[in-house]
Amino acid sequence: MINNPLPRLDRAPAIYAKLVPFCRLKPGEIWQDPLSGHRVGCLNATSPTQIARLMGQETARLAVHDPPYNLAAFEFRTLDQYIEWCREWIEITRGYLDQDSSLYLWLGADQTADFQPLPDVMVMMRRTPFQARSFITMRNQRGYGTQTNWMAVRQELLYYTLGNPPFQPQYTEIPKTLGGYYKKIDDEFKGNLERGLSPTIRAGNVWFDVQQVFYRMEENVNGCYAQKPLKAIERILQASSKPGELVLDFFAHSGTTLLAAERTGRRCFTVDLDPVYCEITIRRLERFHATGKTGWQNDHPFSAELAGVKDPAITAELAYAEQEA
Ligand SMILES: C[S@@+](CC[C@H](N)C(=O)[O-])C[C@H]1O[C@@H](n2cnc3c(N)ncnc32)[C@H](O)[C@@H]1O
């Protein structure tokens, strides 16, 4: 396995500054994928005029948003400001969703800060036209915490709908082994295994079968700090949209929703405020088109640009990434 890590770019200012000139999108610009028609915008999720340019006349069947959870951002946004900020991009999203559509929100509940912002977002959502449908928990393998509390390993995902959108049940790879739960069907008692539509267990609202992304996995994108597993996003896309339909993601980062859309035959319009994450998102799609690979494992999207760089600040940040890996 190649060992060429990149540190989290939000904590590597020298590398970040070096990469900005290589980004093909400047703030306000939009790239369109010539092969599948996806769009990536270096845009602000809370700007109605910027999102209007992204969308044109199109509406989407599904939105999958994964905003910053106000954990790192807590210093510059109070909780009230954070909730108001969420309300703005949710209102914009609603304007571009089909009459029958779904919205998924990835969120955090910080147990060191009154579980914010999850409950506050849930209460805010009650004042919108979205119907609450499910509260999913994905289990992470790694977490945070101390020896004096339960380690935090959960990742929250809220599912809302407008109108009456399609929903296709999804199945895990876990074999059904219990024959119990008898139900009467056509006057005959039938067990779980006879009744089932699949030999494997249906995904419920606790996802314990999804591996958190780490550097040994092909889909890993070094430099990113909040990458979601492709398996989770593909599960959402396959449950709540059909091939050919349009999916939105206003917080692209490593471009997972875009890649999941490509792999499942959907189209995706996605934005990120930061040109570096827009470039990573575009390069990840281009790499997939060229090689079929879903990420860089322990290499990274800017290895050509950083090869042979002698700047001591950059060398120090790269050395730190090696120690961490
Ligand atoms: C939690 S990450 C998303 C992770 C993504 N789901 C993935 O799998 O890679 C949040 C992203 O939102 C971006 N962001 C923050 N504020 C934004 C805004 N106002 N508009 C658009 N993007 C924003 C950040 O730059 C960051 O890349």
Ligand as a Chemical Component Dictionary entry (heavy atoms), coordinates in Angstrom:
data_LIG
# 
_chem_comp.id                   LIG 
_chem_comp.type                 NON-POLYMER 
_chem_comp.pdbx_formal_charge   0 
_chem_comp.three_letter_code    LIG 
# 
loop_
_chem_comp_atom.comp_id 
_chem_comp_atom.atom_id 
_chem_comp_atom.alt_atom_id 
_chem_comp_atom.type_symbol 
_chem_comp_atom.charge 
_chem_comp_atom.model_Cartn_x 
_chem_comp_atom.model_Cartn_y 
_chem_comp_atom.model_Cartn_z 
_chem_comp_atom.pdbx_ordinal 
LIG C1  C1  C 0  -19.086 17.703 7.311 1  
LIG S1  S1  S 1  -18.362 18.208 5.794 2  
LIG C2  C2  C 0  -19.273 17.241 4.619 3  
LIG C3  C3  C 0  -18.720 15.817 4.442 4  
LIG C4  C4  C 0  -19.224 15.053 3.233 5  
LIG N1  N1  N 0  -20.529 14.480 3.468 6  
LIG C5  C5  C 0  -18.269 13.926 2.821 7  
LIG O1  O1  O 0  -18.645 12.746 2.869 8  
LIG O2  O2  O -1 -17.134 14.222 2.467 9  
LIG C6  C6  C 0  -18.961 19.861 5.634 10 
LIG C7  C7  C 0  -18.460 20.672 4.436 11 
LIG O3  O3  O 0  -19.288 21.839 4.349 12 
LIG C8  C8  C 0  -18.523 22.911 3.824 13 
LIG N2  N2  N 0  -19.253 24.162 4.160 14 
LIG C9  C9  C 0  -19.275 24.837 5.340 15 
LIG N3  N3  N 0  -20.080 25.912 5.254 16 
LIG C10 C10 C 0  -20.608 25.922 4.004 17 
LIG C11 C11 C 0  -21.522 26.768 3.306 18 
LIG N4  N4  N 0  -22.066 27.839 3.893 19 
LIG N5  N5  N 0  -21.847 26.459 2.027 20 
LIG C12 C12 C 0  -21.300 25.380 1.415 21 
LIG N6  N6  N 0  -20.423 24.550 2.021 22 
LIG C13 C13 C 0  -20.085 24.806 3.294 23 
LIG C14 C14 C 0  -17.160 22.738 4.470 24 
LIG O4  O4  O 0  -16.146 23.369 3.683 25 
LIG C15 C15 C 0  -17.022 21.195 4.526 26 
LIG O5  O5  O 0  -16.261 20.747 3.425 27 
# 
loop_
_chem_comp_bond.comp_id 
_chem_comp_bond.atom_id_1 
_chem_comp_bond.atom_id_2 
_chem_comp_bond.value_order 
_chem_comp_bond.pdbx_ordinal 
LIG C1  S1  SING 1  
LIG S1  C2  SING 2  
LIG S1  C6  SING 3  
LIG C2  C3  SING 4  
LIG C3  C4  SING 5  
LIG C4  N1  SING 6  
LIG C4  C5  SING 7  
LIG C5  O1  DOUB 8  
LIG C5  O2  SING 9  
LIG C6  C7  SING 10 
LIG C7  O3  SING 11 
LIG C7  C15 SING 12 
LIG O3  C8  SING 13 
LIG C8  N2  SING 14 
LIG C8  C14 SING 15 
LIG N2  C9  SING 16 
LIG N2  C13 SING 17 
LIG C9  N3  DOUB 18 
LIG N3  C10 SING 19 
LIG C10 C11 SING 20 
LIG C10 C13 DOUB 21 
LIG C11 N4  SING 22 
LIG C11 N5  DOUB 23 
LIG N5  C12 SING 24 
LIG C12 N6  DOUB 25 
LIG N6  C13 SING 26 
LIG C14 O4  SING 27 
LIG C14 C15 SING 28 
LIG C15 O5  SING 29 
# 
